[in-house]
Amino acid sequence: MSLSAPGTPPQPESLAERFVTLCNVIAQLRSPQGCPWDREQTMKSIKPYTLEETYELLEAIDSDDNAAIQEELGDVLLQVVLDSQIAADEGRFDIIQVIEGITRKMISRHPHVFGDAVAKTAADVRAHWENAKKKEKSRESLLDGIPTDLPALAKTARITKKAAGVGYDFPHRDMLFDKLREEITELQQELYPTGEAPHVPATVDLPPVPDVAITDPALRDRVEGELGDILFVVANIARRWGINPEEALRRSNEKFSNRFRYIERGIAARGRNMQEATLAEMEELYQQGKRQEPR
């Protein structure tokens, strides 16, 4: 594909022809003569697929594989068209209304591009965006509109950002580390009779010590609450340094997964299975894999 100047829209006739073809394919799948599986789907039943395709797109973007990104974008587009066709079949709305709605929204929320407003900084753009939202939606709380099913870390960042927007935030971001220490202390007070965790160096040289489950429901509830407070502060720290906490954790998950797969390959290369490997062997391979990662 040849490069075009930034902001060049697709060729209208080609776009229209291909988009109509896609819509026709989805409509036929939903028709009485179409696919039994597609016909029985509802917007609620395909929610898991919508979420799955979104995460697969994120994974493709992380891989920087253009073919994979293109494919996953197509799968996300399929979810939009399929949802819209289901809505049309149920007499709710159709894809045309979806397109018209998002077009109006993007124009109204960018008055500095499509109107007379001025925006010299990203902060000016955000201010225009929020002002337009206030005009469009009648909400009692600043927190209204944050998706209920948003992943918890991402939701924390959104909640605290909204609160910070009206000045409810720590005056200095370094204060959050004092808050984090406070929350960790409160967790230790729930977990240990002395109120403090014993110092146990992180090493693989000791034999495994079985975990003891929390059997007291009230204690479990308090511990869960304190752990939640710690995660809340950590997500807030991420926000104050401009880091997406959900993305940060996703990257750490991927990093650990890659290193664990390295362990599995290393153990297999020795002609053994993971159940036969010792913790020390696995840690050796983990550190070996870590050293081989690009800096």
C-alpha positions as protocol buffer text, in pm:
chain_id: "A"
residue {
  index: 1
  type: MET
  ca { x: 0 y: 0 z: 0 }
}
residue {
  index: 2
  type: SER
  ca { x: 140 y: 340 z: -98 }
}
residue {
  index: 3
  type: LEU
  ca { x: 159 y: 616 z: 160 }
}
residue {
  index: 4
  type: SER
  ca { x: -85 y: 906 z: 136 }
}
residue {
  index: 5
  type: ALA
  ca { x: -66 y: 1244 z: 304 }
}
residue {
  index: 6
  type: PRO
  ca { x: -184 y: 1228 z: 667 }
}
residue {
  index: 7
  type: GLY
  ca { x: -558 y: 1280 z: 694 }
}
residue {
  index: 8
  type: THR
  ca { x: -637 y: 1163 z: 339 }
}
residue {
  index: 9
  type: PRO
  ca { x: -976 y: 985 z: 342 }
}
residue {
  index: 10
  type: PRO
  ca { x: -1031 y: 661 z: 149 }
}
residue {
  index: 11
  type: GLN
  ca { x: -1153 y: 677 z: -210 }
}
residue {
  index: 12
  type: PRO
  ca { x: -1533 y: 722 z: -176 }
}
residue {
  index: 13
  type: GLU
  ca { x: -1651 y: 481 z: -446 }
}
residue {
  index: 14
  type: SER
  ca { x: -1421 y: 198 z: -334 }
}
residue {
  index: 15
  type: LEU
  ca { x: -1511 y: 250 z: 31 }
}
residue {
  index: 16
  type: ALA
  ca { x: -1883 y: 262 z: -35 }
}
residue {
  index: 17
  type: GLU
  ca { x: -1879 y: -50 z: -252 }
}
residue {
  index: 18
  type: ARG
  ca { x: -1683 y: -258 z: 0 }
}
residue {
  index: 19
  type: PHE
  ca { x: -1875 y: -138 z: 304 }
}
residue {
  index: 20
  type: VAL
  ca { x: -2211 y: -208 z: 139 }
}
residue {
  index: 21
  type: THR
  ca { x: -2085 y: -555 z: 46 }
}
residue {
  index: 22
  type: LEU
  ca { x: -1990 y: -622 z: 407 }
}
residue {
  index: 23
  type: CYS
  ca { x: -2330 y: -502 z: 531 }
}
residue {
  index: 24
  type: ASN
  ca { x: -2503 y: -721 z: 274 }
}
residue {
  index: 25
  type: VAL
  ca { x: -2301 y: -1026 z: 383 }
}
residue {
  index: 26
  type: ILE
  ca { x: -2397 y: -973 z: 748 }
}
residue {
  index: 27
  type: ALA
  ca { x: -2761 y: -911 z: 658 }
}
residue {
  index: 28
  type: GLN
  ca { x: -2771 y: -1235 z: 456 }
}
residue {
  index: 29
  type: LEU
  ca { x: -2618 y: -1428 z: 747 }
}
residue {
  index: 30
  type: ARG
  ca { x: -2901 y: -1297 z: 967 }
}
residue {
  index: 31
  type: SER
  ca { x: -3175 y: -1368 z: 710 }
}
residue {
  index: 32
  type: PRO
  ca { x: -3411 y: -1670 z: 725 }
}
residue {
  index: 33
  type: GLN
  ca { x: -3199 y: -1831 z: 453 }
}
residue {
  index: 34
  type: GLY
  ca { x: -2875 y: -1745 z: 634 }
}
residue {
  index: 35
  type: CYS
  ca { x: -2670 y: -1897 z: 913 }
}
residue {
  index: 36
  type: PRO
  ca { x: -2853 y: -2058 z: 1211 }
}
residue {
  index: 37
  type: TRP
  ca { x: -2584 y: -1940 z: 1453 }
}
residue {
  index: 38
  type: ASP
  ca { x: -2589 y: -1579 z: 1334 }
}
residue {
  index: 39
  type: ARG
  ca { x: -2970 y: -1571 z: 1334 }
}
residue {
  index: 40
  type: GLU
  ca { x: -2996 y: -1664 z: 1700 }
}
residue {
  index: 41
  type: GLN
  ca { x: -2743 y: -1408 z: 1825 }
}
residue {
  index: 42
  type: THR
  ca { x: -2843 y: -1107 z: 2033 }
}
residue {
  index: 43
  type: MET
  ca { x: -2634 y: -808 z: 2136 }
}
residue {
  index: 44
  type: LYS
  ca { x: -2598 y: -964 z: 2480 }
}
residue {
  index: 45
  type: SER
  ca { x: -2498 y: -1306 z: 2349 }
}
residue {
  index: 46
  type: ILE
  ca { x: -2213 y: -1167 z: 2137 }
}
residue {
  index: 47
  type: LYS
  ca { x: -2073 y: -942 z: 2412 }
}
residue {
  index: 48
  type: PRO
  ca { x: -1797 y: -1194 z: 2496 }
}
residue {
  index: 49
  type: TYR
  ca { x: -1690 y: -1204 z: 2130 }
}
residue {
  index: 50
  type: THR
  ca { x: -1679 y: -824 z: 2112 }
}
residue {
  index: 51
  type: LEU
  ca { x: -1452 y: -813 z: 2415 }
}
residue {
  index: 52
  type: GLU
  ca { x: -1237 y: -1099 z: 2285 }
}
residue {
  index: 53
  type: GLU
  ca { x: -1188 y: -931 z: 1946 }
}
residue {
  index: 54
  type: THR
  ca { x: -1090 y: -605 z: 2116 }
}
residue {
  index: 55
  type: TYR
  ca { x: -820 y: -777 z: 2319 }
}
residue {
  index: 56
  type: GLU
  ca { x: -697 y: -963 z: 2011 }
}
residue {
  index: 57
  type: LEU
  ca { x: -662 y: -627 z: 1837 }
}
residue {
  index: 58
  type: LEU
  ca { x: -455 y: -495 z: 2130 }
}
residue {
  index: 59
  type: GLU
  ca { x: -232 y: -802 z: 2107 }
}
residue {
  index: 60
  type: ALA
  ca { x: -187 y: -750 z: 1733 }
}
residue {
  index: 61
  type: ILE
  ca { x: -95 y: -385 z: 1787 }
}
residue {
  index: 62
  type: ASP
  ca { x: 164 y: -490 z: 2047 }
}
residue {
  index: 63
  type: SER
  ca { x: 312 y: -734 z: 1796 }
}
residue {
  index: 64
  type: ASP
  ca { x: 341 y: -452 z: 1538 }
}
residue {
  index: 65
  type: ASP
  ca { x: 229 y: -704 z: 1275 }
}
residue {
  index: 66
  type: ASN
  ca { x: 42 y: -514 z: 1004 }
}
residue {
  index: 67
  type: ALA
  ca { x: -131 y: -823 z: 867 }
}
residue {
  index: 68
  type: ALA
  ca { x: -254 y: -920 z: 1215 }
}
residue {
  index: 69
  type: ILE
  ca { x: -365 y: -564 z: 1294 }
}
residue {
  index: 70
  type: GLN
  ca { x: -557 y: -546 z: 968 }
}
residue {
  index: 71
  type: GLU
  ca { x: -727 y: -878 z: 1037 }
}
residue {
  index: 72
  type: GLU
  ca { x: -822 y: -787 z: 1394 }
}
residue {
  index: 73
  type: LEU
  ca { x: -953 y: -445 z: 1291 }
}
residue {
  index: 74
  type: GLY
  ca { x: -1174 y: -632 z: 1046 }
}
residue {
  index: 75
  type: ASP
  ca { x: -1302 y: -853 z: 1327 }
}
residue {
  index: 76
  type: VAL
  ca { x: -1382 y: -547 z: 1542 }
}
residue {
  index: 77
  type: LEU
  ca { x: -1560 y: -388 z: 1244 }
}
residue {
  index: 78
  type: LEU
  ca { x: -1758 y: -711 z: 1207 }
}
residue {
  index: 79
  type: GLN
  ca { x: -1881 y: -673 z: 1564 }
}
residue {
  index: 80
  type: VAL
  ca { x: -2002 y: -318 z: 1492 }
}
residue {
  index: 81
  type: VAL
  ca { x: -2186 y: -419 z: 1175 }
}
residue {
  index: 82
  type: LEU
  ca { x: -2330 y: -735 z: 1331 }
}
residue {
  index: 83
  type: ASP
  ca { x: -2454 y: -550 z: 1640 }
}
residue {
  index: 84
  type: SER
  ca { x: -2611 y: -287 z: 1417 }
}
residue {
  index: 85
  type: GLN
  ca { x: -2781 y: -553 z: 1202 }
}
residue {
  index: 86
  type: ILE
  ca { x: -2918 y: -724 z: 1513 }
}
residue {
  index: 87
  type: ALA
  ca { x: -3050 y: -388 z: 1631 }
}
residue {
  index: 88
  type: ALA
  ca { x: -3212 y: -327 z: 1291 }
}
residue {
  index: 89
  type: ASP
  ca { x: -3371 y: -674 z: 1297 }
}
residue {
  index: 90
  type: GLU
  ca { x: -3517 y: -590 z: 1639 }
}
residue {
  index: 91
  type: GLY
  ca { x: -3646 y: -251 z: 1525 }
}
residue {
  index: 92
  type: ARG
  ca { x: -3408 y: -48 z: 1743 }
}
residue {
  index: 93
  type: PHE
  ca { x: -3175 y: 136 z: 1500 }
}
residue {
  index: 94
  type: ASP
  ca { x: -2953 y: 59 z: 1202 }
}
residue {
  index: 95
  type: ILE
  ca { x: -2594 y: 106 z: 1086 }
}
residue {
  index: 96
  type: ILE
  ca { x: -2680 y: 434 z: 914 }
}
residue {
  index: 97
  type: GLN
  ca { x: -2794 y: 586 z: 1242 }
}
residue {
  index: 98
  type: VAL
  ca { x: -2478 y: 455 z: 1411 }
}
residue {
  index: 99
  type: ILE
  ca { x: -2260 y: 625 z: 1148 }
}
residue {
  index: 100
  type: GLU
  ca { x: -2460 y: 947 z: 1158 }
}
residue {
  index: 101
  type: GLY
  ca { x: -2440 y: 956 z: 1537 }
}
residue {
  index: 102
  type: ILE
  ca { x: -2065 y: 912 z: 1564 }
}
residue {
  index: 103
  type: THR
  ca { x: -2009 y: 1162 z: 1281 }
}
residue {
  index: 104
  type: ARG
  ca { x: -2215 y: 1428 z: 1460 }
}
residue {
  index: 105
  type: LYS
  ca { x: -2034 y: 1357 z: 1785 }
}
residue {
  index: 106
  type: MET
  ca { x: -1685 y: 1390 z: 1636 }
}
residue {
  index: 107
  type: ILE
  ca { x: -1778 y: 1719 z: 1467 }
}
residue {
  index: 108
  type: SER
  ca { x: -1944 y: 1869 z: 1775 }
}
residue {
  index: 109
  type: ARG
  ca { x: -1658 y: 1768 z: 2003 }
}
residue {
  index: 110
  type: HIS
  ca { x: -1393 y: 1920 z: 1777 }
}
residue {
  index: 111
  type: PRO
  ca { x: -1513 y: 2279 z: 1738 }
}
residue {
  index: 112
  type: HIS
  ca { x: -1149 y: 2385 z: 1694 }
}
residue {
  index: 113
  type: VAL
  ca { x: -1142 y: 2182 z: 1371 }
}
residue {
  index: 114
  type: PHE
  ca { x: -1499 y: 2210 z: 1241 }
}
residue {
  index: 115
  type: GLY
  ca { x: -1594 y: 2543 z: 1401 }
}
residue {
  index: 116
  type: ASP
  ca { x: -1451 y: 2872 z: 1525 }
}
residue {
  index: 117
  type: ALA
  ca { x: -1309 y: 2755 z: 1858 }
}
residue {
  index: 118
  type: VAL
  ca { x: -935 y: 2761 z: 1923 }
}
residue {
  index: 119
  type: ALA
  ca { x: -728 y: 2480 z: 2071 }
}
residue {
  index: 120
  type: LYS
  ca { x: -354 y: 2527 z: 2096 }
}
residue {
  index: 121
  type: THR
  ca { x: -284 y: 2244 z: 2340 }
}
residue {
  index: 122
  type: ALA
  ca { x: -412 y: 1895 z: 2419 }
}
residue {
  index: 123
  type: ALA
  ca { x: -562 y: 2041 z: 2738 }
}
residue {
  index: 124
  type: ASP
  ca { x: -766 y: 2285 z: 2527 }
}
residue {
  index: 125
  type: VAL
  ca { x: -891 y: 1991 z: 2319 }
}
residue {
  index: 126
  type: ARG
  ca { x: -997 y: 1801 z: 2633 }
}
residue {
  index: 127
  type: ALA
  ca { x: -1180 y: 2110 z: 2760 }
}
residue {
  index: 128
  type: HIS
  ca { x: -1375 y: 2140 z: 2432 }
}
residue {
  index: 129
  type: TRP
  ca { x: -1454 y: 1768 z: 2447 }
}
residue {
  index: 130
  type: GLU
  ca { x: -1587 y: 1782 z: 2803 }
}
residue {
  index: 131
  type: ASN
  ca { x: -1791 y: 2098 z: 2735 }
}
residue {
  index: 132
  type: ALA
  ca { x: -1954 y: 1932 z: 2435 }
}
residue {
  index: 133
  type: LYS
  ca { x: -2034 y: 1623 z: 2642 }
}
residue {
  index: 134
  type: LYS
  ca { x: -2202 y: 1837 z: 2907 }
}
residue {
  index: 135
  type: LYS
  ca { x: -2426 y: 1990 z: 2643 }
}
residue {
  index: 136
  type: GLU
  ca { x: -2509 y: 1650 z: 2491 }
}
residue {
  index: 137
  type: LYS
  ca { x: -2579 y: 1455 z: 2810 }
}
residue {
  index: 138
  type: SER
  ca { x: -2770 y: 1538 z: 3126 }
}
residue {
  index: 139
  type: ARG
  ca { x: -2579 y: 1375 z: 3412 }
}
residue {
  index: 140
  type: GLU
  ca { x: -2610 y: 1417 z: 3787 }
}
residue {
  index: 141
  type: SER
  ca { x: -2254 y: 1316 z: 3869 }
}
residue {
  index: 142
  type: LEU
  ca { x: -1918 y: 1368 z: 3703 }
}
residue {
  index: 143
  type: LEU
  ca { x: -1874 y: 992 z: 3737 }
}
residue {
  index: 144
  type: ASP
  ca { x: -2184 y: 914 z: 3533 }
}
residue {
  index: 145
  type: GLY
  ca { x: -2092 y: 772 z: 3194 }
}
residue {
  index: 146
  type: ILE
  ca { x: -1791 y: 572 z: 3309 }
}
residue {
  index: 147
  type: PRO
  ca { x: -1866 y: 219 z: 3181 }
}
residue {
  index: 148
  type: THR
  ca { x: -1975 y: -20 z: 3455 }
}
residue {
  index: 149
  type: ASP
  ca { x: -1789 y: -312 z: 3296 }
}
residue {
  index: 150
  type: LEU
  ca { x: -1464 y: -123 z: 3237 }
}
residue {
  index: 151
  type: PRO
  ca { x: -1166 y: -325 z: 3369 }
}
residue {
  index: 152
  type: ALA
  ca { x: -1111 y: -228 z: 3732 }
}
residue {
  index: 153
  type: LEU
  ca { x: -766 y: -66 z: 3698 }
}
residue {
  index: 154
  type: ALA
  ca { x: -876 y: 137 z: 3397 }
}
residue {
  index: 155
  type: LYS
  ca { x: -1192 y: 237 z: 3582 }
}
residue {
  index: 156
  type: THR
  ca { x: -988 y: 357 z: 3880 }
}
residue {
  index: 157
  type: ALA
  ca { x: -783 y: 580 z: 3649 }
}
residue {
  index: 158
  type: ARG
  ca { x: -1103 y: 723 z: 3496 }
}
residue {
  index: 159
  type: ILE
  ca { x: -1269 y: 782 z: 3835 }
}
residue {
  index: 160
  type: THR
  ca { x: -967 y: 956 z: 3988 }
}
residue {
  index: 161
  type: LYS
  ca { x: -913 y: 1163 z: 3673 }
}
residue {
  index: 162
  type: LYS
  ca { x: -1271 y: 1287 z: 3690 }
}
residue {
  index: 163
  type: ALA
  ca { x: -1231 y: 1375 z: 4058 }
}
residue {
  index: 164
  type: ALA
  ca { x: -898 y: 1546 z: 3990 }
}
residue {
  index: 165
  type: GLY
  ca { x: -1064 y: 1751 z: 3719 }
}
residue {
  index: 166
  type: VAL
  ca { x: -1251 y: 1946 z: 3988 }
}
residue {
  index: 167
  type: GLY
  ca { x: -952 y: 1961 z: 4222 }
}
residue {
  index: 168
  type: TYR
  ca { x: -1014 y: 1655 z: 4440 }
}
residue {
  index: 169
  type: ASP
  ca { x: -664 y: 1509 z: 4426 }
}
residue {
  index: 170
  type: PHE
  ca { x: -344 y: 1501 z: 4631 }
}
residue {
  index: 171
  type: PRO
  ca { x: -168 y: 1837 z: 4586 }
}
residue {
  index: 172
  type: HIS
  ca { x: 161 y: 1660 z: 4510 }
}
residue {
  index: 173
  type: ARG
  ca { x: 181 y: 1323 z: 4339 }
}
residue {
  index: 174
  type: ASP
  ca { x: 466 y: 1207 z: 4565 }
}
residue {
  index: 175
  type: MET
  ca { x: 211 y: 1201 z: 4849 }
}
residue {
  index: 176
  type: LEU
  ca { x: 61 y: 891 z: 4690 }
}
residue {
  index: 177
  type: PHE
  ca { x: 357 y: 683 z: 4804 }
}
residue {
  index: 178
  type: ASP
  ca { x: 286 y: 780 z: 5163 }
}
residue {
  index: 179
  type: LYS
  ca { x: -74 y: 676 z: 5100 }
}
residue {
  index: 180
  type: LEU
  ca { x: 46 y: 346 z: 4952 }
}
residue {
  index: 181
  type: ARG
  ca { x: 258 y: 275 z: 5260 }
}
residue {
  index: 182
  type: GLU
  ca { x: -46 y: 350 z: 5477 }
}
residue {
  index: 183
  type: GLU
  ca { x: -263 y: 106 z: 5283 }
}
residue {
  index: 184
  type: ILE
  ca { x: 3 y: -168 z: 5292 }
}
residue {
  index: 185
  type: THR
  ca { x: 30 y: -122 z: 5670 }
}
residue {
  index: 186
  type: GLU
  ca { x: -346 y: -159 z: 5704 }
}
residue {
  index: 187
  type: LEU
  ca { x: -335 y: -482 z: 5500 }
}
residue {
  index: 188
  type: GLN
  ca { x: -58 y: -621 z: 5722 }
}
residue {
  index: 189
  type: GLN
  ca { x: -262 y: -535 z: 6031 }
}
residue {
  index: 190
  type: GLU
  ca { x: -541 y: -757 z: 5900 }
}
residue {
  index: 191
  type: LEU
  ca { x: -314 y: -1043 z: 5792 }
}
residue {
  index: 192
  type: TYR
  ca { x: -72 y: -1071 z: 6086 }
}
residue {
  index: 193
  type: PRO
  ca { x: -138 y: -1082 z: 6462 }
}
residue {
  index: 194
  type: THR
  ca { x: 157 y: -846 z: 6521 }
}
residue {
  index: 195
  type: GLY
  ca { x: 27 y: -606 z: 6257 }
}
residue {
  index: 196
  type: GLU
  ca { x: 345 y: -640 z: 6055 }
}
residue {
  index: 197
  type: ALA
  ca { x: 463 y: -891 z: 5794 }
}
residue {
  index: 198
  type: PRO
  ca { x: 776 y: -1084 z: 5898 }
}
residue {
  index: 199
  type: HIS
  ca { x: 1083 y: -1019 z: 5687 }
}
residue {
  index: 200
  type: VAL
  ca { x: 1128 y: -1319 z: 5458 }
}
residue {
  index: 201
  type: PRO
  ca { x: 1385 y: -1265 z: 5179 }
}
residue {
  index: 202
  type: ALA
  ca { x: 1259 y: -1345 z: 4830 }
}
residue {
  index: 203
  type: THR
  ca { x: 1458 y: -1655 z: 4741 }
}
residue {
  index: 204
  type: VAL
  ca { x: 1403 y: -1999 z: 4590 }
}
residue {
  index: 205
  type: ASP
  ca { x: 1636 y: -2174 z: 4834 }
}
residue {
  index: 206
  type: LEU
  ca { x: 1373 y: -2254 z: 5097 }
}
residue {
  index: 207
  type: PRO
  ca { x: 1123 y: -2544 z: 5082 }
}
residue {
  index: 208
  type: PRO
  ca { x: 767 y: -2441 z: 4988 }
}
residue {
  index: 209
  type: VAL
  ca { x: 543 y: -2337 z: 5276 }
}
residue {
  index: 210
  type: PRO
  ca { x: 173 y: -2419 z: 5219 }
}
residue {
  index: 211
  type: ASP
  ca { x: -63 y: -2122 z: 5215 }
}
residue {
  index: 212
  type: VAL
  ca { x: -324 y: -2105 z: 5489 }
}
residue {
  index: 213
  type: ALA
  ca { x: -666 y: -2002 z: 5362 }
}
residue {
  index: 214
  type: ILE
  ca { x: -868 y: -1727 z: 5531 }
}
residue {
  index: 215
  type: THR
  ca { x: -1169 y: -1910 z: 5675 }
}
residue {
  index: 216
  type: ASP
  ca { x: -1328 y: -1618 z: 5861 }
}
residue {
  index: 217
  type: PRO
  ca { x: -1570 y: -1448 z: 5615 }
}
residue {
  index: 218
  type: ALA
  ca { x: -1545 y: -1114 z: 5798 }
}
residue {
  index: 219
  type: LEU
  ca { x: -1165 y: -1120 z: 5785 }
}
residue {
  index: 220
  type: ARG
  ca { x: -1170 y: -1220 z: 5419 }
}
residue {
  index: 221
  type: ASP
  ca { x: -1397 y: -924 z: 5345 }
}
residue {
  index: 222
  type: ARG
  ca { x: -1163 y: -683 z: 5527 }
}
residue {
  index: 223
  type: VAL
  ca { x: -854 y: -820 z: 5353 }
}
residue {
  index: 224
  type: GLU
  ca { x: -1024 y: -792 z: 5016 }
}
residue {
  index: 225
  type: GLY
  ca { x: -1109 y: -432 z: 5095 }
}
residue {
  index: 226
  type: GLU
  ca { x: -752 y: -347 z: 5194 }
}
residue {
  index: 227
  type: LEU
  ca { x: -611 y: -514 z: 4883 }
}
residue {
  index: 228
  type: GLY
  ca { x: -857 y: -314 z: 4676 }
}
residue {
  index: 229
  type: ASP
  ca { x: -737 y: 7 z: 4843 }
}
residue {
  index: 230
  type: ILE
  ca { x: -375 y: -80 z: 4755 }
}
residue {
  index: 231
  type: LEU
  ca { x: -465 y: -143 z: 4391 }
}
residue {
  index: 232
  type: PHE
  ca { x: -666 y: 180 z: 4385 }
}
residue {
  index: 233
  type: VAL
  ca { x: -363 y: 380 z: 4503 }
}
residue {
  index: 234
  type: VAL
  ca { x: -132 y: 202 z: 4256 }
}
residue {
  index: 235
  type: ALA
  ca { x: -368 y: 288 z: 3968 }
}
residue {
  index: 236
  type: ASN
  ca { x: -378 y: 647 z: 4092 }
}
residue {
  index: 237
  type: ILE
  ca { x: 2 y: 660 z: 4097 }
}
residue {
  index: 238
  type: ALA
  ca { x: 1 y: 540 z: 3737 }
}
residue {
  index: 239
  type: ARG
  ca { x: -243 y: 816 z: 3641 }
}
residue {
  index: 240
  type: ARG
  ca { x: -36 y: 1090 z: 3803 }
}
residue {
  index: 241
  type: TRP
  ca { x: 269 y: 979 z: 3601 }
}
residue {
  index: 242
  type: GLY
  ca { x: 68 y: 951 z: 3279 }
}
residue {
  index: 243
  type: ILE
  ca { x: 74 y: 571 z: 3267 }
}
residue {
  index: 244
  type: ASN
  ca { x: -226 y: 357 z: 3172 }
}
residue {
  index: 245
  type: PRO
  ca { x: -242 y: 104 z: 3460 }
}
residue {
  index: 246
  type: GLU
  ca { x: -437 y: -151 z: 3256 }
}
residue {
  index: 247
  type: GLU
  ca { x: -179 y: -139 z: 2978 }
}
residue {
  index: 248
  type: ALA
  ca { x: 105 y: -159 z: 3231 }
}
residue {
  index: 249
  type: LEU
  ca { x: -39 y: -473 z: 3389 }
}
residue {
  index: 250
  type: ARG
  ca { x: -116 y: -624 z: 3050 }
}
residue {
  index: 251
  type: ARG
  ca { x: 250 y: -576 z: 2951 }
}
residue {
  index: 252
  type: SER
  ca { x: 367 y: -737 z: 3275 }
}
residue {
  index: 253
  type: ASN
  ca { x: 135 y: -1032 z: 3216 }
}
residue {
  index: 254
  type: GLU
  ca { x: 279 y: -1075 z: 2868 }
}
residue {
  index: 255
  type: LYS
  ca { x: 635 y: -1040 z: 3000 }
}
residue {
  index: 256
  type: PHE
  ca { x: 583 y: -1308 z: 3264 }
}
residue {
  index: 257
  type: SER
  ca { x: 409 y: -1536 z: 3013 }
}
residue {
  index: 258
  type: ASN
  ca { x: 700 y: -1510 z: 2770 }
}
residue {
  index: 259
  type: ARG
  ca { x: 950 y: -1589 z: 3047 }
}
residue {
  index: 260
  type: PHE
  ca { x: 744 y: -1882 z: 3171 }
}
residue {
  index: 261
  type: ARG
  ca { x: 729 y: -2023 z: 2819 }
}
residue {
  index: 262
  type: TYR
  ca { x: 1106 y: -1993 z: 2809 }
}
residue {
  index: 263
  type: ILE
  ca { x: 1119 y: -2204 z: 3125 }
}
residue {
  index: 264
  type: GLU
  ca { x: 894 y: -2465 z: 2964 }
}
residue {
  index: 265
  type: ARG
  ca { x: 1112 y: -2482 z: 2654 }
}
residue {
  index: 266
  type: GLY
  ca { x: 1425 y: -2505 z: 2865 }
}
residue {
  index: 267
  type: ILE
  ca { x: 1291 y: -2791 z: 3077 }
}
residue {
  index: 268
  type: ALA
  ca { x: 1169 y: -2974 z: 2765 }
}
residue {
  index: 269
  type: ALA
  ca { x: 1515 y: -2933 z: 2607 }
}
residue {
  index: 270
  type: ARG
  ca { x: 1655 y: -3121 z: 2905 }
}
residue {
  index: 271
  type: GLY
  ca { x: 1422 y: -3411 z: 2832 }
}
residue {
  index: 272
  type: ARG
  ca { x: 1200 y: -3350 z: 3135 }
}
residue {
  index: 273
  type: ASN
  ca { x: 855 y: -3218 z: 3210 }
}
residue {
  index: 274
  type: MET
  ca { x: 757 y: -2925 z: 3430 }
}
residue {
  index: 275
  type: GLN
  ca { x: 633 y: -3148 z: 3712 }
}
residue {
  index: 276
  type: GLU
  ca { x: 983 y: -3294 z: 3746 }
}
residue {
  index: 277
  type: ALA
  ca { x: 1161 y: -2958 z: 3751 }
}
residue {
  index: 278
  type: THR
  ca { x: 1272 y: -2798 z: 4077 }
}
residue {
  index: 279
  type: LEU
  ca { x: 1194 y: -2441 z: 4169 }
}
residue {
  index: 280
  type: ALA
  ca { x: 1565 y: -2359 z: 4154 }
}
residue {
  index: 281
  type: GLU
  ca { x: 1588 y: -2494 z: 3797 }
}
residue {
  index: 282
  type: MET
  ca { x: 1286 y: -2293 z: 3688 }
}
residue {
  index: 283
  type: GLU
  ca { x: 1420 y: -1975 z: 3848 }
}
residue {
  index: 284
  type: GLU
  ca { x: 1756 y: -2028 z: 3676 }
}
residue {
  index: 285
  type: LEU
  ca { x: 1583 y: -2049 z: 3338 }
}
residue {
  index: 286
  type: TYR
  ca { x: 1358 y: -1755 z: 3422 }
}
residue {
  index: 287
  type: GLN
  ca { x: 1659 y: -1533 z: 3489 }
}
residue {
  index: 288
  type: GLN
  ca { x: 1834 y: -1671 z: 3181 }
}
residue {
  index: 289
  type: GLY
  ca { x: 1535 y: -1579 z: 2964 }
}
residue {
  index: 290
  type: LYS
  ca { x: 1518 y: -1238 z: 3127 }
}
residue {
  index: 291
  type: ARG
  ca { x: 1883 y: -1167 z: 3041 }
}
residue {
  index: 292
  type: GLN
  ca { x: 1819 y: -1253 z: 2676 }
}
residue {
  index: 293
  type: GLU
  ca { x: 1539 y: -1000 z: 2638 }
}
residue {
  index: 294
  type: PRO
  ca { x: 1619 y: -686 z: 2437 }
}
residue {
  index: 295
  type: ARG
  ca { x: 1691 y: -385 z: 2653 }
}
